[in-house]
């Protein structure tokens, strides 16, 4: 049974629909945040150290580049 069937007034039913849409949006944003964190974790697990760390290792490229602080 849908909870909107229990609501008798049209205004209350509209409030229910708006609240459900807001909750659906929050659930989608939460799922997107979790997916972003998971994909970031998988990238850093397989990436070379220079791609993750701002300081390249001794055998990695980038040691001779000029950088401004």
Buried (B, 14 or more C-beta within 10 A) or exposed (E): EEEEEEBEEEEEBEEBEEEEEEEEEEEEEEEEEEEEEEEEEEEEEEEEEBEEEEEBEEEEEEEEEEEEE
